[in-house]
Amino acid sequence: MTSAIVLVARLVLAAVFAVAGAAKLHDRRGTQHAAVEFGAPVGVSGAIAFVLPLAELAVAALLIPSGTAAVGAVAALALLVLFSLAVSVSLLRGRAPECHCFGQLHSAPASWKTLVRNGVLAGIAAVVLAGSLSGHSPSVVSWIAGLESAEAIGLGAALAIAALVTAGSVVFVSLLRSYGKVLVRLDRLERVLAANGIALDEEEPELGLPPGTATPELPGIAKLLELQLPVLLVFASPRCPPCRTLLQKAAGWQVAHTDVLTVAFAMSGTVELAQAEAASHELRNVLLDDDLRLYNAFEANGTPSALLIAPDGTIASWVASGSEAVEGLVARALEPSWPVGLPVGSEAPTMRLPSLDGEPVNLADLRGQPALLIFWNPTCGYCRAMHGDLLAWEQAMDGDEPRLIIVSSGHAETARAEGFRSLVLLDPGLIAAGRFGAAGTPTGVLVGADGRIDSPVVVGASAIFDLASQRHTDPPGDMSAALSVSGANPRPR
């Protein structure tokens, strides 16, 4: 009876390690991610994803012959202790990474249940070791040969059922992977249709927190709002194939729209995994969300998903779920009409900005004469297009116009090279522009002699010169023809 118990324990333990090793080897990328989440350095995670499953398969092979069963039991105990230590350290640090214990067959966040399961397996390994050392570990072949007919039939039936369950699991996982590929292709198809003016769903689903509600006070959110720009918060997962495609585009958004939109990411996984993902796509503003605190607080809906946060810290959109919806949300955020700036008649912000000479200038000290503030970026294509016209208009000023003040995001040398005779103030982070609600460049706003906002914020060359002409004649010379070109599409950049 003791020999039978030890033999069954050997077979069960061998089956568990064989399935775990084969599943991990089949999904080495997932195993590598799991290793990083448990604290392994990114540089060695690839080696771990290869060596670990081979070690588990070797343990399974050692447990089958009676002569090597004791060695296999010791190796199994060593691996189980190692696994349990890694899980315990993660749990004590407040993290619950995906254990990926059985690859794509089964993967769940590590918990105390994982430790209990490892303890049970360790107990089985101890039974095998004790039985092997005491001589109660028969050969599998001799044990099967000694079975009676009914017992042999029962064993065969059990093995057949186990094989069917295993095959079914493999087929199920394969179907899930195929389903994921179909979702990716459907996502691409929807984007192509949308690009050709065919929208499958015109209504925005009301997911997440209602627009207008206060943004949850969570670590990292306040810093994202320091530039006083709209914030696009993208929820992504390193295991999500559509996320990888979207993250490549989002990296481009961070470069192309840095002066009008702050793009940030709430990424699941450990610090190492988040850093690796950020480095692979050259992302900035990556917030670690391994405990899904941000995800749950904003009531996100799957990955990838995203929402907009207004410069005043309120929710500005419902949660957009899926790549196409996120891209549509970005397009709406870049519309020139959003945000609209400060209300006409309200007090203009008072703040100190450095001049080209490095001397701080307080905007409050400029009261007493109407002023046209133009928020400028020397590297902005639309600014470059209107640069010559603006210099010509500045040259033709006769004193009846509002005072021209250029608020430039460039460095002093770059701004000085622009050749403006008017006052140029430096605003490298576009903080002043954000305070005025000027999302992008070139944008302009009139400030009255009393220090109050005298016009809405306008975007683009034509709108800026139209604003200036409210107090002055049209631009000199043949400039009107040039304005129709430079201001044809005043979307800020």
C-alpha positions as CSV (number, residue, x, y, z in Angstrom):
1,M,0.0,0.0,0.0
2,T,2.8,2.4,0.9
3,S,4.6,1.7,-2.4
4,A,1.4,2.5,-4.3
5,I,1.0,5.8,-2.5
6,V,4.6,6.8,-3.2
7,L,4.3,5.8,-6.9
8,V,1.1,7.8,-7.3
9,A,2.7,10.8,-5.6
10,R,5.7,10.5,-8.0
11,L,3.4,10.3,-11.1
12,V,1.2,13.3,-9.9
13,L,4.3,15.4,-9.1
14,A,5.9,14.5,-12.5
15,A,2.7,15.4,-14.3
16,V,2.4,18.8,-12.6
17,F,6.1,19.7,-13.4
18,A,5.8,18.4,-16.9
19,V,2.7,20.5,-17.7
20,A,4.1,23.6,-16.0
21,G,7.4,23.3,-17.8
22,A,5.9,22.6,-21.2
23,A,3.4,25.5,-20.9
24,K,6.1,27.9,-19.8
25,L,8.4,26.8,-22.7
26,H,5.5,27.3,-25.1
27,D,4.9,30.9,-23.9
28,R,8.4,32.1,-23.2
29,R,7.5,35.8,-23.7
30,G,4.8,35.5,-21.0
31,T,7.3,33.7,-18.7
32,Q,9.8,36.4,-19.3
33,H,7.3,39.1,-18.3
34,A,6.4,37.1,-15.2
35,A,10.1,36.9,-14.2
36,V,10.4,40.7,-14.5
37,E,7.2,41.2,-12.4
38,F,8.7,39.0,-9.7
39,G,11.8,41.2,-9.5
40,A,14.2,39.6,-11.9
41,P,16.4,42.1,-13.8
42,V,15.3,42.7,-17.4
43,G,18.7,41.6,-18.7
44,V,18.5,38.1,-17.4
45,S,14.7,37.6,-17.7
46,G,15.1,36.0,-21.1
47,A,17.6,33.4,-19.8
48,I,15.2,32.6,-16.9
49,A,12.3,32.1,-19.3
50,F,14.4,29.4,-21.0
51,V,16.2,27.7,-18.1
52,L,13.2,27.6,-15.7
53,P,10.9,25.4,-17.9
54,L,13.8,23.2,-18.8
55,A,14.5,22.7,-15.1
56,E,10.8,21.8,-14.5
57,L,10.8,19.3,-17.4
58,A,14.1,17.8,-16.0
59,V,12.4,17.3,-12.6
60,A,9.5,15.5,-14.2
61,A,11.8,13.2,-16.0
62,L,13.8,12.4,-12.9
63,L,10.6,11.5,-11.0
64,I,9.6,8.7,-13.4
65,P,12.4,6.1,-12.9
66,S,12.6,4.7,-9.3
67,G,16.4,5.1,-9.4
68,T,16.3,8.9,-9.8
69,A,13.1,9.6,-7.9
70,A,14.9,10.8,-4.8
71,V,16.9,13.3,-6.8
72,G,13.8,14.5,-8.6
73,A,12.0,15.0,-5.3
74,V,14.9,17.1,-3.9
75,A,14.9,19.2,-7.1
76,A,11.1,19.6,-6.9
77,L,11.4,20.8,-3.2
78,A,14.1,23.2,-4.1
79,L,12.1,24.8,-7.0
80,L,8.9,25.0,-4.8
81,V,10.8,26.7,-2.0
82,L,12.3,29.2,-4.5
83,F,8.8,29.9,-6.0
84,S,7.3,30.3,-2.5
85,L,10.0,32.8,-1.5
86,A,9.5,34.9,-4.7
87,V,5.7,35.0,-4.1
88,S,6.1,35.8,-0.4
89,V,8.5,38.7,-1.0
90,S,6.1,40.1,-3.6
91,L,3.1,39.8,-1.3
92,L,4.9,41.4,1.6
93,R,5.7,44.3,-0.7
94,G,2.0,44.8,-1.5
95,R,2.3,43.4,-5.1
96,A,0.4,40.6,-6.7
97,P,2.1,39.9,-10.1
98,E,0.8,37.2,-12.4
99,C,2.3,33.9,-11.4
100,H,2.2,32.4,-14.9
101,C,2.7,29.0,-13.2
102,F,1.2,27.1,-16.0
103,G,1.8,29.4,-18.9
104,Q,-1.2,30.3,-20.9
105,L,-3.1,27.3,-19.5
106,H,-3.6,29.1,-16.2
107,S,-2.2,32.4,-15.0
108,A,-3.6,34.3,-12.0
109,P,-2.3,37.0,-9.7
110,A,-0.1,35.5,-7.0
111,S,-1.7,35.2,-3.6
112,W,-1.6,33.2,-0.4
113,K,-3.5,30.5,-2.3
114,T,-0.4,30.1,-4.4
115,L,1.7,29.5,-1.3
116,V,-0.9,26.9,-0.1
117,R,-0.7,25.1,-3.5
118,N,3.1,25.1,-3.3
119,G,2.9,23.7,0.2
120,V,0.7,20.8,-0.9
121,L,3.1,20.0,-3.8
122,A,6.0,20.3,-1.4
123,G,4.3,17.7,0.9
124,I,3.8,15.4,-2.1
125,A,7.5,15.8,-2.9
126,A,8.4,15.0,0.7
127,V,6.3,11.8,0.5
128,V,8.2,10.8,-2.7
129,L,11.6,11.5,-1.1
130,A,10.8,9.6,2.1
131,G,9.4,6.6,0.2
132,S,12.4,6.6,-2.2
133,L,14.9,6.7,0.7
134,S,13.1,3.9,2.6
135,G,12.9,1.6,-0.5
136,H,9.2,2.0,-1.1
137,S,9.4,3.5,-4.6
138,P,8.7,0.7,-7.1
139,S,9.4,0.9,-10.8
140,V,6.5,2.2,-12.9
141,V,6.8,-0.7,-15.3
142,S,6.8,-3.4,-12.7
143,W,3.9,-1.7,-10.9
144,I,1.8,-1.6,-14.1
145,A,2.7,-5.3,-14.8
146,G,1.4,-6.3,-11.4
147,L,-2.0,-4.8,-12.0
148,E,-5.0,-7.0,-12.4
149,S,-7.2,-6.6,-15.6
150,A,-9.8,-4.3,-14.0
151,E,-7.1,-2.1,-12.4
152,A,-5.2,-1.9,-15.7
153,I,-8.5,-0.9,-17.5
154,G,-9.2,1.8,-14.8
155,L,-5.6,3.2,-15.2
156,G,-6.0,3.3,-19.0
157,A,-9.3,5.1,-18.7
158,A,-7.8,7.6,-16.3
159,L,-4.9,8.3,-18.6
160,A,-7.2,8.7,-21.6
161,I,-9.4,11.2,-19.7
162,A,-6.3,13.1,-18.6
163,A,-5.1,13.2,-22.2
164,L,-8.5,14.5,-23.4
165,V,-8.5,17.2,-20.8
166,T,-5.0,18.2,-21.7
167,A,-5.8,18.2,-25.4
168,G,-8.9,20.2,-24.8
169,S,-7.0,22.8,-22.8
170,V,-4.5,23.2,-25.6
171,V,-7.3,23.6,-28.1
172,F,-9.0,26.2,-25.8
173,V,-5.8,28.2,-25.4
174,S,-5.3,28.1,-29.2
175,L,-8.8,29.4,-29.8
176,L,-8.2,32.2,-27.3
177,R,-5.1,33.3,-29.1
178,S,-6.9,33.1,-32.5
179,Y,-9.7,35.2,-31.0
180,G,-7.1,37.8,-29.9
181,K,-5.7,38.0,-33.4
182,V,-9.3,38.4,-34.8
183,L,-9.8,41.3,-32.4
184,V,-6.6,43.0,-33.5
185,R,-7.6,42.6,-37.2
186,L,-11.1,44.0,-36.4
187,D,-9.6,46.9,-34.7
188,R,-7.5,47.7,-37.8
189,L,-10.5,47.3,-40.0
190,E,-12.5,49.7,-37.9
191,R,-9.7,52.3,-38.1
192,V,-9.6,51.9,-41.9
193,L,-13.3,52.4,-42.1
194,A,-13.1,55.4,-39.8
195,A,-10.4,56.9,-42.0
196,N,-12.8,56.7,-44.9
197,G,-15.6,58.3,-43.1
198,I,-17.5,55.2,-42.1
199,A,-18.2,55.1,-38.3
200,L,-19.6,51.9,-36.9
201,D,-20.7,53.5,-33.7
202,E,-21.5,57.2,-33.6
203,E,-22.5,57.4,-30.0
204,E,-19.9,57.6,-27.3
205,P,-20.6,55.0,-24.6
206,E,-20.9,56.4,-21.1
207,L,-18.0,54.5,-19.5
208,G,-16.1,55.7,-16.4
209,L,-16.5,58.8,-14.3
210,P,-18.9,61.4,-15.7
211,P,-17.3,64.4,-17.3
212,G,-17.1,67.4,-15.0
213,T,-16.4,65.4,-11.9
214,A,-13.2,66.0,-9.9
215,T,-10.2,63.9,-10.8
216,P,-9.4,61.4,-8.1
217,E,-6.4,62.5,-5.9
218,L,-3.9,59.8,-6.7
219,P,-0.1,59.8,-6.8
220,G,1.3,61.3,-10.0
221,I,-1.9,62.9,-11.3
222,A,-1.2,66.4,-9.9
223,K,2.2,66.5,-11.5
224,L,0.7,65.7,-14.9
225,L,-1.5,68.8,-14.6
226,E,1.4,71.2,-13.7
227,L,1.7,72.3,-17.3
228,Q,-2.0,73.4,-17.3
229,L,-2.6,71.3,-20.5
230,P,-5.3,68.6,-21.1
231,V,-4.0,65.2,-20.0
232,L,-4.7,62.0,-22.0
233,L,-4.4,59.2,-19.6
234,V,-3.9,55.8,-21.4
235,F,-4.5,52.5,-19.6
236,A,-2.3,49.8,-21.1
237,S,-1.0,46.3,-20.3
238,P,2.3,44.8,-21.4
239,R,0.4,41.6,-22.2
240,C,-2.1,43.3,-24.5
241,P,-1.3,43.0,-28.3
242,P,-3.5,46.0,-29.3
243,C,-1.8,48.0,-26.6
244,R,1.6,47.6,-28.2
245,T,0.3,48.9,-31.5
246,L,-1.4,51.9,-29.8
247,L,1.7,52.6,-27.7
248,Q,3.8,53.1,-30.8
249,K,1.3,55.8,-32.0
250,A,1.1,57.3,-28.5
251,A,4.9,57.8,-28.5
252,G,4.4,59.9,-31.6
253,W,1.6,61.9,-30.0
254,Q,4.0,62.8,-27.1
255,V,6.4,64.3,-29.6
256,A,4.0,65.9,-32.1
257,H,1.6,67.5,-29.5
258,T,3.8,68.2,-26.6
259,D,2.7,71.8,-26.4
260,V,-1.0,71.1,-26.5
261,L,-1.6,67.7,-24.8
262,T,0.1,65.8,-22.0
263,V,0.1,62.1,-22.8
264,A,0.5,59.8,-19.8
265,F,0.2,56.0,-19.3
266,A,-1.1,53.9,-16.4
267,M,0.9,50.7,-16.9
268,S,0.4,47.4,-15.1
269,G,3.4,45.5,-13.9
270,T,6.5,46.1,-11.7
271,V,8.8,49.1,-12.0
272,E,11.2,47.0,-14.1
273,L,8.5,45.9,-16.5
274,A,7.1,49.4,-16.8
275,Q,10.5,50.8,-17.5
276,A,11.2,48.1,-20.1
277,E,7.9,48.9,-21.9
278,A,8.5,52.6,-21.7
279,A,12.0,52.2,-23.0
280,S,10.9,50.0,-26.0
281,H,8.5,52.7,-27.1
282,E,10.4,55.8,-25.8
283,L,7.5,56.7,-23.6
284,R,7.4,59.5,-21.0
285,N,4.9,60.1,-18.1
286,V,4.6,56.4,-17.2
287,L,2.7,55.7,-14.0
288,L,3.0,52.3,-12.3
289,D,-0.4,50.7,-11.8
290,D,0.4,47.2,-10.7
291,D,-2.4,47.2,-8.1
292,L,-4.9,48.7,-10.6
293,R,-5.5,51.6,-8.3
294,L,-5.6,54.1,-11.1
295,Y,-7.6,51.7,-13.3
296,N,-10.3,51.2,-10.7
297,A,-10.4,54.9,-9.5
298,F,-11.1,56.1,-13.0
299,E,-13.4,53.2,-13.8
300,A,-11.4,52.3,-16.9
301,N,-12.8,49.7,-19.3
302,G,-10.2,47.2,-20.5
303,T,-6.9,47.9,-22.2
304,P,-6.2,49.9,-24.2
305,S,-8.5,52.6,-22.9
306,A,-8.1,56.3,-22.2
307,L,-9.8,59.4,-20.9
308,L,-9.1,63.1,-21.0
309,I,-8.5,65.3,-17.9
310,A,-9.1,69.0,-18.3
311,P,-6.4,71.5,-17.2
312,D,-8.5,72.5,-14.2
313,G,-8.3,68.9,-12.9
314,T,-11.8,67.7,-13.8
315,I,-12.8,64.7,-16.0
316,A,-13.2,66.0,-19.6
317,S,-14.5,62.8,-21.3
318,W,-15.9,59.4,-20.8
319,V,-13.5,56.5,-21.0
320,A,-12.7,55.5,-24.6
321,S,-12.3,51.8,-24.9
322,G,-10.3,50.3,-27.7
323,S,-7.6,51.6,-30.0
324,E,-10.0,53.3,-32.4
325,A,-11.9,55.0,-29.7
326,V,-8.7,56.3,-28.1
327,E,-7.5,57.7,-31.4
328,G,-10.8,59.4,-31.8
329,L,-10.5,60.9,-28.4
330,V,-7.1,62.3,-29.2
331,A,-8.5,63.8,-32.4
332,R,-11.2,65.6,-30.4
333,A,-8.7,66.8,-27.9
334,L,-6.6,68.4,-30.6
335,E,-9.5,70.4,-32.1
336,P,-8.7,74.1,-32.0
337,S,-11.9,74.9,-30.1
338,W,-10.8,72.9,-27.0
339,P,-10.1,74.4,-24.5
340,V,-11.6,77.8,-25.1
341,G,-9.5,79.9,-22.8
342,L,-10.5,82.2,-19.9
343,P,-13.9,84.0,-20.0
344,V,-13.9,87.5,-21.4
345,G,-13.9,90.0,-18.6
346,S,-12.1,87.8,-16.1
347,E,-8.8,88.9,-14.5
348,A,-5.8,88.0,-16.5
349,P,-3.3,85.7,-14.7
350,T,-0.5,87.6,-12.9
351,M,2.8,85.8,-13.0
352,R,6.5,86.6,-13.5
353,L,8.3,85.5,-16.7
354,P,11.9,86.1,-17.7
355,S,12.7,88.4,-20.6
356,L,15.4,87.8,-23.2
357,D,17.8,89.5,-20.9
358,G,16.9,87.2,-18.0
359,E,15.2,89.9,-16.0
360,P,11.8,88.8,-14.6
361,V,8.8,90.7,-15.8
362,N,5.5,90.7,-13.9
363,L,2.5,90.7,-16.2
364,A,0.7,92.8,-13.7
365,D,3.2,95.6,-14.3
366,L,2.2,95.8,-18.0
367,R,-1.2,97.1,-17.3
368,G,-2.1,100.6,-18.5
369,Q,-2.0,99.8,-22.2
370,P,-4.0,97.1,-24.2
371,A,-1.8,94.2,-25.1
372,L,-2.0,91.4,-27.6
373,L,-0.3,88.3,-26.2
374,I,0.8,85.7,-28.8
375,F,1.9,82.4,-27.4
376,W,4.7,81.2,-29.7
377,N,6.9,78.2,-30.4
378,P,9.9,78.8,-32.7
379,T,9.8,75.1,-33.8
380,C,6.1,75.1,-34.6
381,G,5.3,74.8,-38.3
382,Y,2.3,77.2,-38.1
383,C,4.4,79.8,-36.2
384,R,7.1,79.5,-38.9
385,A,4.5,80.1,-41.6
386,M,3.2,83.4,-40.1
387,H,6.6,84.6,-38.8
388,G,7.4,86.9,-41.8
389,D,3.9,88.4,-41.8
390,L,4.0,89.0,-38.0
391,L,7.4,90.8,-38.4
392,A,5.9,93.0,-41.2
393,W,2.8,93.8,-39.1
394,E,5.1,94.7,-36.1
395,Q,7.2,97.0,-38.4
396,A,4.0,98.8,-39.6
397,M,2.6,99.4,-36.1
398,D,1.9,103.1,-35.6
399,G,1.0,103.3,-31.9
400,D,-2.8,102.8,-32.2
401,E,-2.5,99.1,-31.9
402,P,-2.4,97.0,-28.7
403,R,1.1,96.4,-27.4
404,L,2.5,93.2,-28.8
405,I,3.9,90.7,-26.3
406,I,5.4,87.4,-27.6
407,V,5.4,84.6,-25.0
408,S,7.8,82.1,-26.5
409,S,8.5,78.5,-25.5
410,G,12.0,78.6,-27.0
411,H,15.3,79.3,-25.3
412,A,16.6,82.8,-25.1
413,E,19.0,82.4,-28.0
414,T,16.3,80.9,-30.3
415,A,13.7,83.5,-29.3
416,R,16.2,86.3,-29.9
417,A,17.0,85.0,-33.4
418,E,13.3,85.4,-34.3
419,G,14.0,89.2,-34.7
420,F,11.0,90.6,-32.8
421,R,11.3,94.2,-31.7
422,S,8.5,93.8,-29.2
423,L,8.7,92.5,-25.7
424,V,9.5,88.7,-25.7
425,L,9.0,86.7,-22.6
426,L,10.2,83.1,-22.1
427,D,7.8,80.4,-21.2
428,P,9.7,77.1,-21.8
429,G,7.1,74.8,-20.2
430,L,4.1,76.7,-21.7
431,I,2.9,77.2,-18.1
432,A,1.7,80.8,-18.8
433,A,0.0,79.6,-22.0
434,G,-1.9,77.0,-19.9
435,R,-2.9,79.6,-17.3
436,F,-4.5,81.6,-20.1
437,G,-6.2,78.5,-21.5
438,A,-4.1,78.7,-24.7
439,A,-3.7,75.1,-25.7
440,G,-1.1,75.2,-28.5
441,T,0.8,77.6,-30.8
442,P,0.3,80.0,-32.3
443,T,-2.5,81.3,-30.2
444,G,-3.4,84.9,-29.2
445,V,-5.5,86.8,-26.7
446,L,-6.2,90.5,-26.0
447,V,-5.7,91.9,-22.5
448,G,-7.3,95.2,-21.7
449,A,-5.5,98.2,-20.1
450,D,-7.3,97.2,-16.9
451,G,-5.7,93.8,-16.8
452,R,-8.8,91.9,-17.8
453,I,-9.3,89.4,-20.7
454,D,-10.6,91.3,-23.6
455,S,-11.2,88.5,-26.2
456,P,-11.5,84.8,-26.5
457,V,-8.3,82.8,-27.1
458,V,-7.8,82.4,-30.9
459,V,-5.7,79.8,-32.8
460,G,-3.8,80.3,-36.0
461,A,-2.4,83.1,-38.1
462,S,-5.7,84.4,-39.6
463,A,-7.5,84.4,-36.3
464,I,-4.6,86.2,-34.6
465,F,-4.4,89.0,-37.2
466,D,-8.2,89.3,-37.2
467,L,-8.0,89.8,-33.5
468,A,-5.4,92.5,-33.9
469,S,-7.4,94.2,-36.6
470,Q,-10.2,94.9,-34.1
471,R,-8.0,97.8,-33.0
472,H,-6.0,98.4,-36.1
473,T,-6.2,98.2,-39.9
474,D,-5.5,95.1,-42.0
475,P,-1.9,93.9,-42.2
476,P,0.2,96.0,-44.6
477,G,1.1,95.2,-48.1
478,D,0.0,92.0,-49.7
479,M,-0.1,90.2,-46.4
480,S,-3.8,89.2,-46.6
481,A,-3.1,86.7,-49.3
482,A,-0.4,85.1,-47.3
483,L,-2.6,84.9,-44.3
484,S,-5.2,82.8,-46.1
485,V,-2.5,80.2,-46.6
486,S,-0.7,80.4,-43.2
487,G,-3.9,80.3,-41.3
488,A,-6.0,77.9,-43.4
489,N,-5.7,75.1,-40.8
490,P,-4.9,76.7,-37.5
491,R,-4.7,73.5,-35.5
492,P,-2.0,74.1,-32.8
493,R,1.2,72.1,-32.9
